[in-house]
Amino acid sequence: MSAKPAARFTICPVADADREQAEQIITERWGAPVVAVHDTLYRPAELPGFLAKAGAHILGLLTYRIETNACEIVSLDALQPRAGIGTALVEAAAGAARARLIKPSIPEVGDFGIPIHDELELERFL
């Protein structure tokens, strides 16, 4: 068995401009734009999430929700199997969840609809 070459991709937060493509992926892979999790219906394309991309091509999508002190993955789709895409998406969600648990006041979306996934504090000692 020969080794499969590693896919080159980047992980980025789902932006408003990505929502239509995210809904298309969810609908194609799950059969509808709505999924049921624990007796609750969600529209994953409207939730926070991360994309795996190779250039403009989407290789994976993860959506999640944070409630109290837990992060729940609502959907996870790695469109290229065994390339590390799912693992990278889960790690990105875990990082976002840790940041929100440490400081819940970090908003999900900043000015101009740009998703916030990091916070930087600047200090100057006088």
Order of alpha helices (4+ residues) and beta strands (2+ residues): beta-alpha-beta-beta-beta-beta-beta-alpha
